[in-house]
Structures are given as C-alpha cells and as structure tokens.
C-alpha cells in the first residue's frame, strides 16, 4: 500500500537530500595532486604534498592533498607525485616565428647578427605561412617547457595571435613598426595601419592582449616612435619596444649613435622606470653616455 507524504514533509525531505549532496566534494574539471606545490603567493608557501583544483579557467583551490580531496573531486585527476606543480612561466621577450632561424647565426654582436644575417633572411622568407609554422613550433616548445604566457613582437602578428589562441596560450603580442620595408608593411605608415587593424580584431580576446611594437631605438626615427606611442595611447594598449642590453661591451661610437636616436625620440612617455626615454638635449645625453662607458669599462670602450 502506497502512503503519500504531506507536501511539507516532501519538501523537507528534498531539502535534506540537497544539503546532503552539497556536503560532499564539489566536482571540478581537474585536480592535480601529490606533487610539491610551489604557490608563489605573498607568503611564498611551498606545500610538500599538495594539490591544485581547477574548474574551467579558474583555480578553485590550492592546499594540501588531503584538504583539497575533502573539498573537490576532479572529473580528471593527475597524480603529480615526485613532481613540482607551479604557476606557468612567462617569457617576456620573444619573436616566436624566429625559431625557424635557429642555428642560422649564433654568438655574434647584435648589429652584425641583425644586419648581415637576420634582416636579409627575413626579407626572403617571412610570409603569413612562415609565421604560422614558426609560431606553432614555438608554442609547442613553450608548452613543453611550462611557459603559459609570452610577450612577442614580429610581423603578421595577427597570424601569431591566431596560432597562440589555438594553442591555448596567453600572449601580449605586438605588431612590429620598423623604418624600412618589410614583409607585411612597406612603410612605417603601413605598419601603423596594420597595427590598428590587428588591435581592433583582438581587442576583446580572452587570451590575447594586442600591443603596438616599435622595433627599437636604432631602427626607428623620432616621429615614427612618437606615432607608435600615440597609437597605443589612443587605443589603450601596451607599447612593446626593444632595448639594447645584451651587448655589454658596447663601442662608444655605437653608444653615441643610440644617444642621438634617444634624444630624437624624447617625450614619448613609455611607462616604467626601465622604459623611460630621457628628454635632455642631445649633447648632454651623449656626454653622459660617453662618460659612463669610459669610466665603467675603461679597457673595452672605444
């Protein structure tokens, strides 16, 4: 014989079932457990037998393996015992497709490397297909090394952005502005127009932060540098620019050349102390750099 519960009792029973279900572990997409978790949080915690729960694009929890197991159940679980679990690495300076030039010329001074090898090779080989293939290889290598985000500057940057998004990586990706004709722009004005179109396409992308990328102080004149910065300010996107830091034993005449370019490009207001361009007059700046080089590297400068 069937006995019908009163409505109030049925509702109470249903509520008990819901509460009971809610007290169990919450289901999430992925739990990585058993590894040494390097949190890189404010207190620098390292959890010897830790776990990370991930739901969609969010990190739901980080803690000991036991604590996370009580709170979360993964649709997929990775046993990371004997391994390190840490936030993704960030590569802050890439030209991703140039992985295809690996081995072309190594261990050379910057200007010799660029002018005698890289610029000539790029003029003959760079195309949308080249950029796509190189970015796919670079993305694979970054993923395998634990890199999840990178900052890039190159040509046909929209192709790099598409391949980056397809690989599931994040990128701050800058369309290059350079003074001489290149594969994707014959003039700086063409490059600026291409940059604006690219930024418009990826403006609201969840993985891609588009940027304007004036190549360097030694490959652009003052007006072009200023125009690139104005474009970035107008569109509210980052500015990426190469600073020469790798060739420590720089010759004085090269330093003076750079000093003249720096003075020419005054007041473009790049953010951050490491990216400010000094607005002093050229003579003072040349004297300051020459004095620094000759006193700091007396046996190498000149």
N, C-alpha and C positions, 0 to 999 in steps of 0.2 A: 504494500500500500504506500502510495506516494504522499508525503506530507509537504505542503507548500509553506515556505518560511514567510513570515511577515516581511513587508517591504523594508522596514527599518533594519531588521536583522540581516537581510540580504545585503544591504548597503554597507553595514558594519563589517560583515564577513569579507566583502570585496575590498574594503579599505585595509583590512588586516593582511589580505593577500598582497596588495600593492606595497604596503610597508615592509612586509617580509621580503618581497623581491628587491626592494630598494636597499635593504641592509646587506645584501651580498655584494661581491666585487662588481664594479662597473665595467662594462665591456668597452674596450678601446681597440683601435686598429692594430697597434703593435706594442709589445713590451720587450725591451732589451734588458736582460737580467744576468746577474752573476759576475759581471766584469767589474773592474776598478773604474769608478765613475769620477772623472776629473771635472768638477762642476764649473770652474772659472766664475764662480759667483763672488759677491762682495767679500765674503769671508774666506774665499779660497778653499772650500771644502773638497776633500778627496774621500770618497766612500769606497772602502776596500771591496766589499761585496754589495754592489749597488745595483740599481735598476732605473730605467727611464721608461715611462709610459707615454705613448704618442697617440693622439687621436686626430686624424685628418692632418692639418698643417700645424697643429698646436702640440706643445709638450705639456701633457696633463699632469705629470708628477715626476720628481726626481727624489730618490731616497734609498734606504737600504732595500735589499731584495725582499726581505720579509715584509717590510712596511708596504711596499708597492704591491706585493702579491695579495695582501689583505684588501686592498682598495680597488685593484684593477685586474681584469682578465683580458688578455690580448687575443684578438682573432688570429694573430700570428705572434709567435714568441721566438726570439733569438737568444740562444744560450751563448753569452759572451764570456764565459769562464776563461781565465787566463789572458784576457784581452783588456784593452783600455777603451773606455767609452768617453768621448769628449765632444765639445761643440765643433762644428765644421770649421775647417781652416779657411782663411780669407787671403787670396792672392791680390795684393794691391797694385800690381803693375804687370799687365800682360798686353801682348799683341797676339792674340790667340792663333790666328792662321799662320803666323810665322814659325810655328812648329814644323811646317813643311820645309823650312830653310835650315833645319838643324844640321850642323856639320858643314854648312857652306863656307863659313869663315869663322874661326874662333880665336880668342885671346889676342885681339887686335885693339889698338886705340879706337875710341868711339868714332871719330870723324873718318878715319881710314876705313873702318868697318862699314860705315854708312855709305860713304861716297864711292868707294871702289867695289863694293860687293852687294850690299843690300838694296840701295836705291836702283842700281842697274838691273838687278834680278827682279825687283818689284815691277819695274817698267815693262818687263817682258812677260811676266807670269800672272800678275794679280788680276782676278776676274771674280764675278759672283760665284762661279763654280769652285775656284781655288779657295775662296774664303769659306764657303760652306764645308768643303772637305777638311780644311785645316782646323776649323772650329770643332768639327765632330771629333777629330783625333785629340785635340786639346781638351775637350770636355771629358772624354774617356779617361785621359791621364789625370785630370783634376779629380774626378770622382774616385778613381782608384787610389789616389793619394790622400783622400779625406778632405779635399777642398770643395766647399759648397757655394762659395761666393767669390767673384773676381771683378776687378776693375780693368777695363780694356779700352784701348784706343787703336783704331785701324780704319781701313777703307771698307766701303759697303757694310757699314756697321749694322744695317737692318738685317742683313743675312746672318751676322753673328748673333744678333738678338733672337732671331727665329730659331737657330740651332741651339742656343742656350736654353730657351724656353722648352724646346723639345726634349732636351736632356734633363730638365727638371732642376737646373742650377739657377742661382740668382746672379745678377750681374749689374754693375754700374758701368754702362757701355757708352763710350764717347765716339761720335763721328769726327774723324780727323779733318782739321783745317790746316792746309800747308800752302806755301807760297808758290810752288812750281806745279806744272801739270802732272797729275797722277791718274790712276786708272778710273776713278769714279768722279773726278772733277778736274776740269782744265784750268780753272782759275779759283782764287780764294772766294770770289762771289758765288761761283757754282757750288763750292763746298759748303758755304754758309746756307745756301738754299736747300741743299741736300740734307744738312743737319736739321733744319727746321722741319722738313717733311718727315724725317725719321723720328724726331722727338714727338711730333703730332701723332704718329702711328702708335708709339709705345707709351704715350703719356700716362695711361691708367693701368698699365700692365702690372700684375701682382708680383712678377718675378724680375722684371727689367726696369731699372732706373736709367732712362736715357740721359745723355750728357753731351755738352759741346767740348771738343778736344782740340784746341790749338796745339799743334805738334810740339813746338819748342821755341825757346827764345832765339835759337840760332837758325831757324828755318822760317821765321815769320817777321814781317816788318811791324812797326808800331801800330799803324792804322788797322791792320788785319787783326792783331792781338786785341785791340780795343773793340773792334766789331764783334769778335767772337765772344768776348766777355759781355757785351751789351745784349747779344742774342740770348745768352744763358740767363742773364738777369730778367729779360723780358718774358722768357718762357718759364722762369723759376726752376731751372735745372742746374745740376752741378757743372763746374768747369774742371776739366782734367788737362794738365799740362806737364810735359816732361821737363824735369830739372836735371842739369848735368851734375852728377855726383860721383859717378863710378871711376872716373879717370883722375885719381888724386894728384898725380904729378903733372898738373896742367901747365902748359907753357904760358909765359907771361903774355906773348902776343895773342894767344887764343883768349886769354882772360880779358885782354883789352877789347877784343872784338865782341865778346859776350857783354862786356860792360857797356859798350856803345848801344847794343841791342836793348839791354835792360833800361838804359836811360831813355831810349826811344820809346819804350813801352811803359812809361810811367803812368801811375794813377789808374791802372785797370782794376785795382781793388780786389785782388784774389784773396779769399778768406783764409785765416790761419797764419800764424807767425812764420811757418815754414814756407809759405807761398806768397808772401808779400813782395811786391816789386818796389824797390826804393825809388822815391821820386826826386832824388837830388840831381843837381846838374851833372852833366857827363864828366867834366874834368875832375870833380870831387870824387865821383864814383870810380873812375879809372885810377886815380891816385890811391884810393883806399884799397882797391883790389891788388894793385901792384905792390903796395907796401906790405899787405898781408902775405902775399906769395913770397916775396923776397926775404921777409923776416921769419916766416914759418918754415919754408922749405929752401934754405939758402943754397943747398948743393944741387937742387933739382930744378928750381925755377930759372927761366931764361934760356 
